[in-house]
C-alpha cells in the first residue's frame, strides 16, 4: 500500500472531524507507517546481511555520533568492529570497513567518490581535501602537484633547515635560561614546539615568510587553529548538523584565520619579485591564460587554508606522538639515537642530509609505527556508492536512491501535514585505524614496536593494511613534505638533547581524542630537556 493511498483512507476516516482529531489521526498513521517501513527495511533490505547493532538498521544517525564532541568515537568504532568483525553496519545506510582487501577496493580499485560530509568542513573554501567533484579535484591536483614533487621539495630543503635551526636555538635558549637559574634542565612543551615548527615550516616553504611561531610562543594562530578543528569536527563528522549550518548561512571559518591568510596572499600578489615556493605556484596558476591550468582566487584561499591546517594539526601531531612514544620507551630512544649518530650532515655540518634521513631504517620505522598507532584519519574516510557494487566477495552494496514524496492533508483551508521522504546513497567508512589495530595484520598491535617495519622481522606487518596517507586518487599530496619534516624534527632533537619525562604529562598523554585528527586532549606535553652530555 502506498503512502498516498493510506492517507486517502485516513481522509475518509477523519472526514468531518475537527482539526485536532485530524491532526492526531494523521500523526498516528504517519508514525505507524514510519515504524513499519523501518522494520520491514531492517528485515529485508539489501544491507541486512551486514552485522551490527539492530537499532542501527532503523536510524539514520551513525553509531557513536554523540561521542563526536568528546573525541571518543574512534575508540567506540573499534570496539564495534571487535564485536562484529571487519564490516559493520552503523546506521541504515552507513557501513564501516576495516578489511585490508576491502579498504583497497574502496580507496584504490573502485576509487569511490568522497561523501557529502566533506562539504561540511570548516575551511569555508573548496580545497583538495573537501572536493567531492572528481573533475575539479583532478584539475586542482594537476596544477598543484609540481609543488610537491621530489625535485621541487629538494629545493625547499634550505628553507626547512632554517626552521630547524630556529627550533634548536629556541631549545638551547630555554636551557641557557634554566642554567642561569641554577637548573641544568629546562621544561619545554614538545606538543607546542612541534606545532610551532610545522607552522613556521609551512610559512617558509609554502608562503614565503616565517610566521615566527617558534620565537613568539604566544602567537594566537596555533590556538585558533586547534579551536577551529575541534569546533569544526562536530559539523564535519555529522552530516545533518553540517547541512543545517550550511543552510543557515553561518560561516564556520574563523575570521581571524581567514584574514591572516588573506594578508599573506595579497602581500605575495603585490610583491615586486616572485619567490620559489608553493604559494607562488598557486598564484602563477591564477594568472595562467590557459583555462585548463588556472586557479581562481577562491581556490588559492582554499588551498592555503588547507596547507595551514595540515601544518598545524597533522605533521606536528605525528612528530609529537613519535617523540612521546620514544620517551616512554627509553631503549627505543637509545636505539634511534645510535642510528642518528651515524647519519651524514649537509655541507654546512649543521643539518642532516635529505638522503641520509630518507634511508635511515630505524627512524622511518619509528615514524611508520607512530602513524600506525596514531593515524591522522582515525575516524575513517567517507566514500559513497554511486552505483551498485559487490564489496569483497559477498556484500551487495546498493547505490541508494533519492526519492521525494510530498504529502498534504488539508482541513478547514489549512495545510497541517507535509512529509518528505529521502533515501540517501550508501556510505562506506574506510576505517584505517581499526585495520592498523587488527592483530591479524600486526602482531601485538597495542605495542609501540618500530622493529616490525625492519627487514627480516617476523611476523612481517601487513603493509597492504597500512594507510597512513590514504590511497588512490585522493591520497595525501603532501606526503613527502610531511615525512621529511618529521624526520628532521625527530632526528635533530634526539641528536642534540637529552630528555626526561614528567609523570603528570605522561598521564595526560594517555587521553587521546579525535577531532578530525588525533590529538592529546590537553593539547600539551611537557618534558625536561638538557644539553646532551656525551656529545
RAQUITA-V290526 format. One record per residue. N is the residue number from 0. RES is the residue in one small letter. BURIAL is # if it has 16 or more other ideal C-beta (glycine too) atoms within 10 Angstrom, else .. Layout:
n=N res=RES burial=BURIAL
n=N res=RES burial=BURIAL
This chain:
n=0 res=x burial=.
n=1 res=x burial=.
n=2 res=x burial=#
n=3 res=x burial=.
n=4 res=x burial=.
n=5 res=x burial=.
n=6 res=x burial=#
n=7 res=x burial=.
n=8 res=x burial=.
n=9 res=x burial=#
n=10 res=x burial=.
n=11 res=x burial=.
n=12 res=x burial=.
n=13 res=x burial=#
n=14 res=x burial=.
n=15 res=x burial=.
n=16 res=x burial=.
n=17 res=x burial=.
n=18 res=x burial=.
n=19 res=x burial=.
n=20 res=x burial=.
n=21 res=x burial=#
n=22 res=x burial=#
n=23 res=x burial=.
n=24 res=x burial=#
n=25 res=x burial=#
n=26 res=x burial=.
n=27 res=x burial=.
n=28 res=x burial=#
n=29 res=x burial=#
n=30 res=x burial=.
n=31 res=x burial=.
n=32 res=x burial=.
n=33 res=x burial=.
n=34 res=x burial=.
n=35 res=x burial=.
n=36 res=x burial=.
n=37 res=x burial=#
n=38 res=x burial=.
n=39 res=x burial=.
n=40 res=x burial=#
n=41 res=x burial=#
n=42 res=x burial=.
n=43 res=x burial=.
n=44 res=x burial=#
n=45 res=x burial=.
n=46 res=x burial=#
n=47 res=x burial=.
n=48 res=x burial=.
n=49 res=x burial=#
n=50 res=x burial=.
n=51 res=x burial=#
n=52 res=x burial=#
n=53 res=x burial=.
n=54 res=x burial=.
n=55 res=x burial=#
n=56 res=x burial=#
n=57 res=x burial=#
n=58 res=x burial=.
n=59 res=x burial=.
n=60 res=x burial=.
n=61 res=x burial=#
n=62 res=x burial=#
n=63 res=x burial=#
n=64 res=x burial=#
n=65 res=x burial=.
n=66 res=x burial=#
n=67 res=x burial=#
n=68 res=x burial=#
n=69 res=x burial=.
n=70 res=x burial=#
n=71 res=x burial=.
n=72 res=x burial=#
n=73 res=x burial=#
n=74 res=x burial=#
n=75 res=x burial=.
n=76 res=x burial=#
n=77 res=x burial=#
n=78 res=x burial=.
n=79 res=x burial=#
n=80 res=x burial=#
n=81 res=x burial=.
n=82 res=x burial=.
n=83 res=x burial=#
n=84 res=x burial=.
n=85 res=x burial=#
n=86 res=x burial=#
n=87 res=x burial=#
n=88 res=x burial=#
n=89 res=x burial=#
n=90 res=x burial=#
n=91 res=x burial=#
n=92 res=x burial=#
n=93 res=x burial=#
n=94 res=x burial=#
n=95 res=x burial=#
n=96 res=x burial=#
n=97 res=x burial=#
n=98 res=x burial=#
n=99 res=x burial=#
n=100 res=x burial=.
n=101 res=x burial=#
n=102 res=x burial=#
n=103 res=x burial=#
n=104 res=x burial=#
n=105 res=x burial=#
n=106 res=x burial=#
n=107 res=x burial=#
n=108 res=x burial=.
n=109 res=x burial=#
n=110 res=x burial=.
n=111 res=x burial=#
n=112 res=x burial=#
n=113 res=x burial=#
n=114 res=x burial=#
n=115 res=x burial=#
n=116 res=x burial=#
n=117 res=x burial=#
n=118 res=x burial=#
n=119 res=x burial=#
n=120 res=x burial=#
n=121 res=x burial=#
n=122 res=x burial=#
n=123 res=x burial=#
n=124 res=x burial=#
n=125 res=x burial=#
n=126 res=x burial=#
n=127 res=x burial=#
n=128 res=x burial=#
n=129 res=x burial=#
n=130 res=x burial=#
n=131 res=x burial=#
n=132 res=x burial=.
n=133 res=x burial=.
n=134 res=x burial=.
n=135 res=x burial=.
n=136 res=x burial=#
n=137 res=x burial=.
n=138 res=x burial=#
n=139 res=x burial=#
n=140 res=x burial=.
n=141 res=x burial=.
n=142 res=x burial=#
n=143 res=x burial=#
n=144 res=x burial=.
n=145 res=x burial=.
n=146 res=x burial=#
n=147 res=x burial=#
n=148 res=x burial=.
n=149 res=x burial=.
n=150 res=x burial=.
n=151 res=x burial=#
n=152 res=x burial=#
n=153 res=x burial=.
n=154 res=x burial=.
n=155 res=x burial=#
n=156 res=x burial=#
n=157 res=x burial=.
n=158 res=x burial=#
n=159 res=x burial=#
n=160 res=x burial=#
n=161 res=x burial=#
n=162 res=x burial=#
n=163 res=x burial=#
n=164 res=x burial=.
n=165 res=x burial=#
n=166 res=x burial=#
n=167 res=x burial=#
n=168 res=x burial=.
n=169 res=x burial=#
n=170 res=x burial=#
n=171 res=x burial=.
n=172 res=x burial=.
n=173 res=x burial=#
n=174 res=x burial=#
n=175 res=x burial=.
n=176 res=x burial=.
n=177 res=x burial=#
n=178 res=x burial=.
n=179 res=x burial=.
n=180 res=x burial=.
n=181 res=x burial=.
n=182 res=x burial=.
n=183 res=x burial=.
n=184 res=x burial=#
n=185 res=x burial=#
n=186 res=x burial=.
n=187 res=x burial=#
n=188 res=x burial=#
n=189 res=x burial=#
n=190 res=x burial=#
n=191 res=x burial=#
n=192 res=x burial=#
n=193 res=x burial=#
n=194 res=x burial=#
n=195 res=x burial=#
n=196 res=x burial=#
n=197 res=x burial=#
n=198 res=x burial=#
n=199 res=x burial=#
n=200 res=x burial=#
n=201 res=x burial=#
n=202 res=x burial=#
n=203 res=x burial=#
n=204 res=x burial=#
n=205 res=x burial=#
n=206 res=x burial=#
n=207 res=x burial=#
n=208 res=x burial=.
n=209 res=x burial=#
n=210 res=x burial=#
n=211 res=x burial=.
n=212 res=x burial=#
n=213 res=x burial=#
n=214 res=x burial=.
n=215 res=x burial=.
n=216 res=x burial=.
n=217 res=x burial=.
n=218 res=x burial=.
n=219 res=x burial=.
n=220 res=x burial=#
n=221 res=x burial=#
n=222 res=x burial=.
n=223 res=x burial=#
n=224 res=x burial=#
n=225 res=x burial=#
n=226 res=x burial=.
n=227 res=x burial=#
n=228 res=x burial=#
n=229 res=x burial=#
n=230 res=x burial=.
n=231 res=x burial=#
n=232 res=x burial=#
n=233 res=x burial=#
n=234 res=x burial=#
n=235 res=x burial=#
n=236 res=x burial=#
n=237 res=x burial=#
n=238 res=x burial=#
n=239 res=x burial=.
n=240 res=x burial=.
n=241 res=x burial=#
n=242 res=x burial=.
n=243 res=x burial=.
n=244 res=x burial=#
n=245 res=x burial=.
n=246 res=x burial=.
n=247 res=x burial=.
n=248 res=x burial=.
n=249 res=x burial=.
n=250 res=x burial=.
n=251 res=x burial=#
n=252 res=x burial=#
n=253 res=x burial=#
n=254 res=x burial=.
n=255 res=x burial=.
n=256 res=x burial=#
n=257 res=x burial=#
n=258 res=x burial=.
n=259 res=x burial=#
n=260 res=x burial=#
n=261 res=x burial=.
n=262 res=x burial=.
n=263 res=x burial=#
n=264 res=x burial=#
n=265 res=x burial=.
n=266 res=x burial=.
n=267 res=x burial=#
n=268 res=x burial=.
n=269 res=x burial=.
n=270 res=x burial=.
n=271 res=x burial=.
n=272 res=x burial=.
n=273 res=x burial=.
n=274 res=x burial=.
n=275 res=x burial=.
n=276 res=x burial=#
n=277 res=x burial=#
n=278 res=x burial=#
n=279 res=x burial=#
n=280 res=x burial=#
n=281 res=x burial=#
n=282 res=x burial=#
n=283 res=x burial=.
n=284 res=x burial=#
n=285 res=x burial=#
n=286 res=x burial=.
n=287 res=x burial=.
n=288 res=x burial=.
n=289 res=x burial=.
n=290 res=x burial=.
n=291 res=x burial=.
n=292 res=x burial=.
n=293 res=x burial=.
n=294 res=x burial=#
n=295 res=x burial=.
n=296 res=x burial=.
n=297 res=x burial=.
n=298 res=x burial=#
n=299 res=x burial=#
n=300 res=x burial=#
n=301 res=x burial=#
n=302 res=x burial=#
n=303 res=x burial=#
n=304 res=x burial=#
n=305 res=x burial=#
n=306 res=x burial=#
n=307 res=x burial=#
n=308 res=x burial=#
n=309 res=x burial=#
n=310 res=x burial=#
n=311 res=x burial=#
n=312 res=x burial=#
n=313 res=x burial=#
n=314 res=x burial=#
n=315 res=x burial=#
n=316 res=x burial=#
n=317 res=x burial=#
n=318 res=x burial=#
n=319 res=x burial=#
n=320 res=x burial=#
n=321 res=x burial=#
n=322 res=x burial=#
n=323 res=x burial=#
n=324 res=x burial=#
n=325 res=x burial=#
n=326 res=x burial=#
n=327 res=x burial=.
n=328 res=x burial=#
n=329 res=x burial=.
n=330 res=x burial=.
n=331 res=x burial=#
n=332 res=x burial=#
n=333 res=x burial=.
n=334 res=x burial=#
n=335 res=x burial=#
n=336 res=x burial=#
n=337 res=x burial=.
n=338 res=x burial=#
n=339 res=x burial=#
n=340 res=x burial=.
n=341 res=x burial=.
n=342 res=x burial=#
n=343 res=x burial=.
n=344 res=x burial=.
n=345 res=x burial=.
n=346 res=x burial=.
n=347 res=x burial=.
n=348 res=x burial=.
n=349 res=x burial=.
n=350 res=x burial=#
n=351 res=x burial=#
n=352 res=x burial=.
n=353 res=x burial=#
n=354 res=x burial=.
n=355 res=x burial=#
n=356 res=x burial=#
n=357 res=x burial=.
n=358 res=x burial=.
n=359 res=x burial=#
n=360 res=x burial=.
n=361 res=x burial=#
n=362 res=x burial=#
n=363 res=x burial=#
n=364 res=x burial=#
n=365 res=x burial=#
n=366 res=x burial=#
n=367 res=x burial=#
n=368 res=x burial=#
n=369 res=x burial=#
n=370 res=x burial=#
n=371 res=x burial=#
n=372 res=x burial=#
n=373 res=x burial=#
n=374 res=x burial=#
n=375 res=x burial=#
n=376 res=x burial=#
n=377 res=x burial=#
n=378 res=x burial=#
n=379 res=x burial=#
n=380 res=x burial=#
n=381 res=x burial=#
n=382 res=x burial=#
n=383 res=x burial=#
n=384 res=x burial=#
n=385 res=x burial=.
n=386 res=x burial=.
n=387 res=x burial=.
n=388 res=x burial=#
n=389 res=x burial=.
n=390 res=x burial=#
n=391 res=x burial=.
n=392 res=x burial=.
n=393 res=x burial=.
n=394 res=x burial=#
n=395 res=x burial=.
n=396 res=x burial=#
n=397 res=x burial=#
n=398 res=x burial=.
n=399 res=x burial=#
n=400 res=x burial=.
n=401 res=x burial=.
n=402 res=x burial=.
n=403 res=x burial=.
n=404 res=x burial=.
n=405 res=x burial=.
n=406 res=x burial=.
n=407 res=x burial=.
n=408 res=x burial=#
n=409 res=x burial=.
n=410 res=x burial=#
n=411 res=x burial=.
n=412 res=x burial=.
n=413 res=x burial=.
n=414 res=x burial=.
n=415 res=x burial=.
n=416 res=x burial=#
n=417 res=x burial=.
n=418 res=x burial=#
n=419 res=x burial=.
n=420 res=x burial=.
n=421 res=x burial=.
n=422 res=x burial=.
n=423 res=x burial=#
n=424 res=x burial=#
n=425 res=x burial=#
n=426 res=x burial=#
n=427 res=x burial=#
n=428 res=x burial=#
n=429 res=x burial=#
n=430 res=x burial=#
n=431 res=x burial=#
n=432 res=x burial=#
n=433 res=x burial=#
n=434 res=x burial=#
n=435 res=x burial=#
n=436 res=x burial=#
n=437 res=x burial=#
n=438 res=x burial=.
n=439 res=x burial=.
n=440 res=x burial=#
n=441 res=x burial=#
n=442 res=x burial=.
n=443 res=x burial=.
n=444 res=x burial=#
n=445 res=x burial=.
n=446 res=x burial=.
n=447 res=x burial=#
n=448 res=x burial=#
n=449 res=x burial=#
n=450 res=x burial=.
n=451 res=x burial=#
n=452 res=x burial=#
n=453 res=x burial=.
n=454 res=x burial=.
n=455 res=x burial=.
n=456 res=x burial=.
n=457 res=x burial=.
n=458 res=x burial=.
n=459 res=x burial=.
n=460 res=x burial=#
n=461 res=x burial=.
n=462 res=x burial=.
n=463 res=x burial=.
n=464 res=x burial=#
n=465 res=x burial=#
n=466 res=x burial=#
n=467 res=x burial=#
n=468 res=x burial=#
n=469 res=x burial=#
n=470 res=x burial=#
n=471 res=x burial=#
n=472 res=x burial=.
n=473 res=x burial=#
n=474 res=x burial=.
n=475 res=x burial=#
n=476 res=x burial=#
n=477 res=x burial=#
n=478 res=x burial=.
n=479 res=x burial=#
n=480 res=x burial=#
n=481 res=x burial=#
n=482 res=x burial=#
n=483 res=x burial=#
n=484 res=x burial=#
n=485 res=x burial=#
n=486 res=x burial=#
n=487 res=x burial=#
n=488 res=x burial=#
n=489 res=x burial=#
n=490 res=x burial=#
n=491 res=x burial=#
n=492 res=x burial=#
n=493 res=x burial=#
n=494 res=x burial=#
n=495 res=x burial=#
n=496 res=x burial=#
n=497 res=x burial=#
n=498 res=x burial=#
n=499 res=x burial=.
n=500 res=x burial=#
n=501 res=x burial=.
n=502 res=x burial=.
n=503 res=x burial=.
n=504 res=x burial=#
n=505 res=x burial=.
n=506 res=x burial=.
n=507 res=x burial=#
n=508 res=x burial=#
n=509 res=x burial=.
n=510 res=x burial=.
n=511 res=x burial=#
n=512 res=x burial=#
n=513 res=x burial=#
n=514 res=x burial=#
n=515 res=x burial=#
n=516 res=x burial=#
n=517 res=x burial=#
n=518 res=x burial=#
n=519 res=x burial=#
n=520 res=x burial=.
n=521 res=x burial=.
n=522 res=x burial=#
n=523 res=x burial=.
n=524 res=x burial=#
n=525 res=x burial=#
n=526 res=x burial=#
n=527 res=x burial=#
n=528 res=x burial=#
n=529 res=x burial=#
n=530 res=x burial=#
n=531 res=x burial=.
n=532 res=x burial=.
n=533 res=x burial=.
n=534 res=x burial=.
